């Protein structure tokens, strides 16, 4: 798991089971503590089950489908009407 600041979007992207081990308040002491925890603690129970659905939204196939859908919507909105249809 990663070690990230507890500000911004990181709390939304880190499963609750990992937050106590992954997030820190920006202070050097807590960052060092999290790094030491990483080496000495075992992985928290249940984090994989919580992490999988969160990461699924960033899979390439899912992202490409969403981008394609949005581009199609934009193309329809900004399409030029046919010459005879005015």
Chimera marker file (.cmm) of the C-alpha trace (Angstrom):
<marker_set name="trace">
<marker id="1" x="0.000" y="0.000" z="0.000" r="1" g="1" b="0" radius="0.5"/>
<marker id="2" x="1.047" y="3.622" z="-0.394" r="1" g="1" b="0" radius="0.5"/>
<marker id="3" x="1.817" y="6.320" z="2.152" r="1" g="1" b="0" radius="0.5"/>
<marker id="4" x="0.016" y="9.533" z="1.243" r="1" g="1" b="0" radius="0.5"/>
<marker id="5" x="-1.020" y="12.848" z="2.806" r="1" g="1" b="0" radius="0.5"/>
<marker id="6" x="-4.461" y="12.843" z="4.427" r="1" g="1" b="0" radius="0.5"/>
<marker id="7" x="-5.557" y="15.821" z="2.324" r="1" g="1" b="0" radius="0.5"/>
<marker id="8" x="-7.012" y="16.111" z="-1.160" r="1" g="1" b="0" radius="0.5"/>
<marker id="9" x="-8.531" y="13.050" z="-2.794" r="1" g="1" b="0" radius="0.5"/>
<marker id="10" x="-6.322" y="10.467" z="-1.124" r="1" g="1" b="0" radius="0.5"/>
<marker id="11" x="-8.782" y="9.569" z="1.675" r="1" g="1" b="0" radius="0.5"/>
<marker id="12" x="-11.394" y="8.826" z="-1.009" r="1" g="1" b="0" radius="0.5"/>
<marker id="13" x="-9.018" y="6.517" z="-2.896" r="1" g="1" b="0" radius="0.5"/>
<marker id="14" x="-7.655" y="4.550" z="0.061" r="1" g="1" b="0" radius="0.5"/>
<marker id="15" x="-9.859" y="1.807" z="1.540" r="1" g="1" b="0" radius="0.5"/>
<marker id="16" x="-10.883" y="2.426" z="5.156" r="1" g="1" b="0" radius="0.5"/>
<marker id="17" x="-8.894" y="-0.631" z="6.330" r="1" g="1" b="0" radius="0.5"/>
<marker id="18" x="-5.674" y="0.934" z="4.980" r="1" g="1" b="0" radius="0.5"/>
<marker id="19" x="-6.205" y="4.549" z="5.995" r="1" g="1" b="0" radius="0.5"/>
<marker id="20" x="-4.660" y="4.251" z="9.477" r="1" g="1" b="0" radius="0.5"/>
<marker id="21" x="-1.520" y="2.778" z="7.874" r="1" g="1" b="0" radius="0.5"/>
<marker id="22" x="-1.413" y="4.855" z="4.684" r="1" g="1" b="0" radius="0.5"/>
<marker id="23" x="-2.432" y="8.406" z="5.473" r="1" g="1" b="0" radius="0.5"/>
<marker id="24" x="-0.406" y="10.944" z="7.435" r="1" g="1" b="0" radius="0.5"/>
<marker id="25" x="-0.979" y="14.570" z="8.404" r="1" g="1" b="0" radius="0.5"/>
<marker id="26" x="1.963" y="15.996" z="6.463" r="1" g="1" b="0" radius="0.5"/>
<marker id="27" x="4.307" y="15.960" z="9.441" r="1" g="1" b="0" radius="0.5"/>
<marker id="28" x="7.719" y="14.355" z="9.179" r="1" g="1" b="0" radius="0.5"/>
<marker id="29" x="7.325" y="12.326" z="12.381" r="1" g="1" b="0" radius="0.5"/>
<marker id="30" x="4.121" y="10.643" z="11.258" r="1" g="1" b="0" radius="0.5"/>
<marker id="31" x="5.568" y="9.997" z="7.802" r="1" g="1" b="0" radius="0.5"/>
<marker id="32" x="8.561" y="8.234" z="9.360" r="1" g="1" b="0" radius="0.5"/>
<marker id="33" x="6.168" y="6.275" z="11.568" r="1" g="1" b="0" radius="0.5"/>
<marker id="34" x="4.142" y="5.143" z="8.558" r="1" g="1" b="0" radius="0.5"/>
<marker id="35" x="7.332" y="4.082" z="6.749" r="1" g="1" b="0" radius="0.5"/>
<marker id="36" x="8.430" y="2.035" z="9.749" r="1" g="1" b="0" radius="0.5"/>
<marker id="37" x="4.957" y="0.503" z="10.008" r="1" g="1" b="0" radius="0.5"/>
<marker id="38" x="5.216" y="-0.509" z="6.372" r="1" g="1" b="0" radius="0.5"/>
<marker id="39" x="8.309" y="-2.586" z="7.126" r="1" g="1" b="0" radius="0.5"/>
<marker id="40" x="7.158" y="-4.070" z="10.425" r="1" g="1" b="0" radius="0.5"/>
<marker id="41" x="3.396" y="-4.565" z="10.294" r="1" g="1" b="0" radius="0.5"/>
<marker id="42" x="1.503" y="-7.213" z="8.404" r="1" g="1" b="0" radius="0.5"/>
<marker id="43" x="-1.080" y="-6.164" z="5.858" r="1" g="1" b="0" radius="0.5"/>
<marker id="44" x="-4.471" y="-5.300" z="7.328" r="1" g="1" b="0" radius="0.5"/>
<marker id="45" x="-7.243" y="-7.854" z="6.930" r="1" g="1" b="0" radius="0.5"/>
<marker id="46" x="-9.804" y="-7.227" z="4.195" r="1" g="1" b="0" radius="0.5"/>
<marker id="47" x="-7.994" y="-4.450" z="2.366" r="1" g="1" b="0" radius="0.5"/>
<marker id="48" x="-7.879" y="-6.343" z="-0.952" r="1" g="1" b="0" radius="0.5"/>
<marker id="49" x="-11.662" y="-6.690" z="-1.041" r="1" g="1" b="0" radius="0.5"/>
<marker id="50" x="-12.023" y="-2.962" z="-0.354" r="1" g="1" b="0" radius="0.5"/>
<marker id="51" x="-9.304" y="-1.923" z="-2.794" r="1" g="1" b="0" radius="0.5"/>
<marker id="52" x="-10.480" y="-3.870" z="-5.866" r="1" g="1" b="0" radius="0.5"/>
<marker id="53" x="-13.719" y="-1.922" z="-6.526" r="1" g="1" b="0" radius="0.5"/>
<marker id="54" x="-11.944" y="1.394" z="-5.961" r="1" g="1" b="0" radius="0.5"/>
<marker id="55" x="-9.224" y="0.553" z="-8.480" r="1" g="1" b="0" radius="0.5"/>
<marker id="56" x="-11.633" y="-0.901" z="-11.037" r="1" g="1" b="0" radius="0.5"/>
<marker id="57" x="-12.717" y="2.610" z="-12.031" r="1" g="1" b="0" radius="0.5"/>
<marker id="58" x="-9.144" y="3.296" z="-13.187" r="1" g="1" b="0" radius="0.5"/>
<marker id="59" x="-8.742" y="0.182" z="-15.355" r="1" g="1" b="0" radius="0.5"/>
<marker id="60" x="-7.799" y="1.061" z="-18.930" r="1" g="1" b="0" radius="0.5"/>
<marker id="61" x="-10.791" y="-0.697" z="-20.530" r="1" g="1" b="0" radius="0.5"/>
<marker id="62" x="-13.256" y="1.038" z="-18.208" r="1" g="1" b="0" radius="0.5"/>
<marker id="63" x="-11.600" y="4.421" z="-18.686" r="1" g="1" b="0" radius="0.5"/>
<marker id="64" x="-11.543" y="3.996" z="-22.493" r="1" g="1" b="0" radius="0.5"/>
<marker id="65" x="-15.250" y="3.125" z="-22.570" r="1" g="1" b="0" radius="0.5"/>
<marker id="66" x="-16.096" y="6.195" z="-20.524" r="1" g="1" b="0" radius="0.5"/>
<marker id="67" x="-13.921" y="8.418" z="-22.730" r="1" g="1" b="0" radius="0.5"/>
<marker id="68" x="-15.485" y="6.965" z="-25.892" r="1" g="1" b="0" radius="0.5"/>
<marker id="69" x="-18.978" y="7.526" z="-24.517" r="1" g="1" b="0" radius="0.5"/>
<marker id="70" x="-18.206" y="11.121" z="-23.582" r="1" g="1" b="0" radius="0.5"/>
<marker id="71" x="-16.636" y="11.832" z="-26.990" r="1" g="1" b="0" radius="0.5"/>
<marker id="72" x="-19.714" y="10.376" z="-28.709" r="1" g="1" b="0" radius="0.5"/>
<marker id="73" x="-21.963" y="12.618" z="-26.609" r="1" g="1" b="0" radius="0.5"/>
<marker id="74" x="-19.859" y="15.654" z="-27.520" r="1" g="1" b="0" radius="0.5"/>
<marker id="75" x="-19.895" y="14.713" z="-31.204" r="1" g="1" b="0" radius="0.5"/>
<marker id="76" x="-23.692" y="14.491" z="-31.204" r="1" g="1" b="0" radius="0.5"/>
<marker id="77" x="-24.111" y="17.806" z="-29.405" r="1" g="1" b="0" radius="0.5"/>
<marker id="78" x="-21.688" y="19.614" z="-31.695" r="1" g="1" b="0" radius="0.5"/>
<marker id="79" x="-22.601" y="17.912" z="-34.971" r="1" g="1" b="0" radius="0.5"/>
<marker id="80" x="-23.426" y="20.031" z="-37.971" r="1" g="1" b="0" radius="0.5"/>
<marker id="81" x="-26.915" y="19.419" z="-39.397" r="1" g="1" b="0" radius="0.5"/>
<marker id="82" x="-27.091" y="17.960" z="-42.926" r="1" g="1" b="0" radius="0.5"/>
<marker id="83" x="-27.317" y="20.499" z="-45.781" r="1" g="1" b="0" radius="0.5"/>
<marker id="84" x="-30.906" y="19.440" z="-46.690" r="1" g="1" b="0" radius="0.5"/>
<marker id="85" x="-32.125" y="19.408" z="-43.117" r="1" g="1" b="0" radius="0.5"/>
<marker id="86" x="-32.222" y="23.179" z="-42.531" r="1" g="1" b="0" radius="0.5"/>
<link id1="1" id2="2" r="1" g="1" b="0" radius="0.2"/>
<link id1="2" id2="3" r="1" g="1" b="0" radius="0.2"/>
<link id1="3" id2="4" r="1" g="1" b="0" radius="0.2"/>
<link id1="4" id2="5" r="1" g="1" b="0" radius="0.2"/>
<link id1="5" id2="6" r="1" g="1" b="0" radius="0.2"/>
<link id1="6" id2="7" r="1" g="1" b="0" radius="0.2"/>
<link id1="7" id2="8" r="1" g="1" b="0" radius="0.2"/>
<link id1="8" id2="9" r="1" g="1" b="0" radius="0.2"/>
<link id1="9" id2="10" r="1" g="1" b="0" radius="0.2"/>
<link id1="10" id2="11" r="1" g="1" b="0" radius="0.2"/>
<link id1="11" id2="12" r="1" g="1" b="0" radius="0.2"/>
<link id1="12" id2="13" r="1" g="1" b="0" radius="0.2"/>
<link id1="13" id2="14" r="1" g="1" b="0" radius="0.2"/>
<link id1="14" id2="15" r="1" g="1" b="0" radius="0.2"/>
<link id1="15" id2="16" r="1" g="1" b="0" radius="0.2"/>
<link id1="16" id2="17" r="1" g="1" b="0" radius="0.2"/>
<link id1="17" id2="18" r="1" g="1" b="0" radius="0.2"/>
<link id1="18" id2="19" r="1" g="1" b="0" radius="0.2"/>
<link id1="19" id2="20" r="1" g="1" b="0" radius="0.2"/>
<link id1="20" id2="21" r="1" g="1" b="0" radius="0.2"/>
<link id1="21" id2="22" r="1" g="1" b="0" radius="0.2"/>
<link id1="22" id2="23" r="1" g="1" b="0" radius="0.2"/>
<link id1="23" id2="24" r="1" g="1" b="0" radius="0.2"/>
<link id1="24" id2="25" r="1" g="1" b="0" radius="0.2"/>
<link id1="25" id2="26" r="1" g="1" b="0" radius="0.2"/>
<link id1="26" id2="27" r="1" g="1" b="0" radius="0.2"/>
<link id1="27" id2="28" r="1" g="1" b="0" radius="0.2"/>
<link id1="28" id2="29" r="1" g="1" b="0" radius="0.2"/>
<link id1="29" id2="30" r="1" g="1" b="0" radius="0.2"/>
<link id1="30" id2="31" r="1" g="1" b="0" radius="0.2"/>
<link id1="31" id2="32" r="1" g="1" b="0" radius="0.2"/>
<link id1="32" id2="33" r="1" g="1" b="0" radius="0.2"/>
<link id1="33" id2="34" r="1" g="1" b="0" radius="0.2"/>
<link id1="34" id2="35" r="1" g="1" b="0" radius="0.2"/>
<link id1="35" id2="36" r="1" g="1" b="0" radius="0.2"/>
<link id1="36" id2="37" r="1" g="1" b="0" radius="0.2"/>
<link id1="37" id2="38" r="1" g="1" b="0" radius="0.2"/>
<link id1="38" id2="39" r="1" g="1" b="0" radius="0.2"/>
<link id1="39" id2="40" r="1" g="1" b="0" radius="0.2"/>
<link id1="40" id2="41" r="1" g="1" b="0" radius="0.2"/>
<link id1="41" id2="42" r="1" g="1" b="0" radius="0.2"/>
<link id1="42" id2="43" r="1" g="1" b="0" radius="0.2"/>
<link id1="43" id2="44" r="1" g="1" b="0" radius="0.2"/>
<link id1="44" id2="45" r="1" g="1" b="0" radius="0.2"/>
<link id1="45" id2="46" r="1" g="1" b="0" radius="0.2"/>
<link id1="46" id2="47" r="1" g="1" b="0" radius="0.2"/>
<link id1="47" id2="48" r="1" g="1" b="0" radius="0.2"/>
<link id1="48" id2="49" r="1" g="1" b="0" radius="0.2"/>
<link id1="49" id2="50" r="1" g="1" b="0" radius="0.2"/>
<link id1="50" id2="51" r="1" g="1" b="0" radius="0.2"/>
<link id1="51" id2="52" r="1" g="1" b="0" radius="0.2"/>
<link id1="52" id2="53" r="1" g="1" b="0" radius="0.2"/>
<link id1="53" id2="54" r="1" g="1" b="0" radius="0.2"/>
<link id1="54" id2="55" r="1" g="1" b="0" radius="0.2"/>
<link id1="55" id2="56" r="1" g="1" b="0" radius="0.2"/>
<link id1="56" id2="57" r="1" g="1" b="0" radius="0.2"/>
<link id1="57" id2="58" r="1" g="1" b="0" radius="0.2"/>
<link id1="58" id2="59" r="1" g="1" b="0" radius="0.2"/>
<link id1="59" id2="60" r="1" g="1" b="0" radius="0.2"/>
<link id1="60" id2="61" r="1" g="1" b="0" radius="0.2"/>
<link id1="61" id2="62" r="1" g="1" b="0" radius="0.2"/>
<link id1="62" id2="63" r="1" g="1" b="0" radius="0.2"/>
<link id1="63" id2="64" r="1" g="1" b="0" radius="0.2"/>
<link id1="64" id2="65" r="1" g="1" b="0" radius="0.2"/>
<link id1="65" id2="66" r="1" g="1" b="0" radius="0.2"/>
<link id1="66" id2="67" r="1" g="1" b="0" radius="0.2"/>
<link id1="67" id2="68" r="1" g="1" b="0" radius="0.2"/>
<link id1="68" id2="69" r="1" g="1" b="0" radius="0.2"/>
<link id1="69" id2="70" r="1" g="1" b="0" radius="0.2"/>
<link id1="70" id2="71" r="1" g="1" b="0" radius="0.2"/>
<link id1="71" id2="72" r="1" g="1" b="0" radius="0.2"/>
<link id1="72" id2="73" r="1" g="1" b="0" radius="0.2"/>
<link id1="73" id2="74" r="1" g="1" b="0" radius="0.2"/>
<link id1="74" id2="75" r="1" g="1" b="0" radius="0.2"/>
<link id1="75" id2="76" r="1" g="1" b="0" radius="0.2"/>
<link id1="76" id2="77" r="1" g="1" b="0" radius="0.2"/>
<link id1="77" id2="78" r="1" g="1" b="0" radius="0.2"/>
<link id1="78" id2="79" r="1" g="1" b="0" radius="0.2"/>
<link id1="79" id2="80" r="1" g="1" b="0" radius="0.2"/>
<link id1="80" id2="81" r="1" g="1" b="0" radius="0.2"/>
<link id1="81" id2="82" r="1" g="1" b="0" radius="0.2"/>
<link id1="82" id2="83" r="1" g="1" b="0" radius="0.2"/>
<link id1="83" id2="84" r="1" g="1" b="0" radius="0.2"/>
<link id1="84" id2="85" r="1" g="1" b="0" radius="0.2"/>
<link id1="85" id2="86" r="1" g="1" b="0" radius="0.2"/>
</marker_set>
